[in-house]
Amino acid sequence: MIYETTYRELLLTAEWKKKRKEILHRDKGCCRNCGSDRHLQVHHRQYNVDAKSGLRIVPWDYPNRLLITLCDECHTAGHQLYFIPSFKH
């Protein structure tokens, strides 16, 4: 599925909340980088776009292998390193 709404809005949907919960459970509720169990977020290791439309794929349609649990600090640091905006939810 592709989307035209803002990414931030998509992170508020029931579909994303379900996927996020699944990834947090898989990662045992800890940051995979530093081990923290506080202020956890689920990070997309890459962002994909539909080849025909050029629109991004919805966040919950990514395979689990492309999602990882990170604490806010590690998530922000990673996005700054690669100049990718970070979206809070």
C-alpha positions as CSV (number, residue, x, y, z in Angstrom):
1,M,0.0,0.0,0.0
2,I,1.2,3.5,-0.7
3,Y,0.2,6.8,0.9
4,E,-0.3,10.5,0.3
5,T,-0.9,11.6,3.9
6,T,1.9,12.7,6.2
7,Y,4.1,10.1,7.8
8,R,3.4,11.6,11.2
9,E,-0.3,11.0,10.7
10,L,0.3,7.4,9.7
11,L,2.2,6.8,13.0
12,L,-1.0,7.5,14.8
13,T,-3.1,4.8,13.1
14,A,-4.2,1.5,14.5
15,E,-2.3,-0.4,11.8
16,W,1.0,1.2,12.9
17,K,0.3,0.8,16.6
18,K,-0.3,-2.9,16.0
19,K,2.9,-3.3,14.0
20,R,4.9,-1.3,16.5
21,K,3.7,-3.5,19.4
22,E,4.7,-6.6,17.5
23,I,8.2,-5.3,17.0
24,L,8.6,-4.1,20.6
25,H,7.5,-7.6,21.7
26,R,10.0,-9.3,19.3
27,D,12.8,-7.1,20.7
28,K,11.8,-7.8,24.3
29,G,11.0,-4.2,25.0
30,C,14.6,-3.0,24.8
31,C,16.7,-0.8,22.5
32,R,18.6,-3.1,20.2
33,N,21.5,-0.6,20.3
34,C,22.1,0.2,24.0
35,G,19.6,-2.0,25.8
36,S,17.5,0.8,27.4
37,D,13.9,0.0,28.1
38,R,12.8,3.7,28.2
39,H,11.4,6.0,25.5
40,L,11.3,3.2,22.9
41,Q,10.5,3.8,19.2
42,V,10.4,1.5,16.2
43,H,12.8,2.5,13.5
44,H,12.6,1.7,9.8
45,R,16.0,0.7,8.6
46,Q,15.1,2.0,5.2
47,Y,12.2,3.7,3.5
48,N,10.7,2.3,0.3
49,V,8.7,4.0,-2.4
50,D,6.4,2.6,-5.0
51,A,8.2,2.4,-8.3
52,K,5.2,3.6,-10.3
53,S,3.8,6.4,-8.2
54,G,7.0,7.5,-6.3
55,L,5.0,7.5,-3.0
56,R,6.3,6.0,0.2
57,I,5.1,2.6,1.4
58,V,2.9,2.8,4.5
59,P,5.0,2.1,7.7
60,W,3.2,-1.1,8.7
61,D,3.7,-2.8,5.3
62,Y,7.4,-3.2,5.8
63,P,8.8,-6.7,6.6
64,N,9.8,-7.1,10.2
65,R,13.4,-7.5,9.3
66,L,13.5,-3.8,8.3
67,L,12.2,-2.6,11.6
68,I,14.1,-2.3,14.9
69,T,13.4,-1.1,18.4
70,L,15.6,1.9,19.4
71,C,15.4,4.3,22.4
72,D,14.7,7.9,21.6
73,E,18.4,8.8,22.0
74,C,19.8,6.1,19.7
75,H,17.0,6.7,17.2
76,T,17.7,10.5,17.0
77,A,21.5,9.9,16.8
78,G,21.0,7.5,13.9
79,H,18.8,9.9,12.0
80,Q,21.3,12.8,12.6
81,L,24.2,10.6,11.3
82,Y,22.4,9.9,8.1
83,F,20.5,13.2,7.8
84,I,17.0,11.5,7.9
85,P,14.2,13.3,9.7
86,S,12.9,11.6,12.8
87,F,9.2,11.6,13.5
88,K,7.9,11.4,17.1
89,H,4.6,9.7,17.8
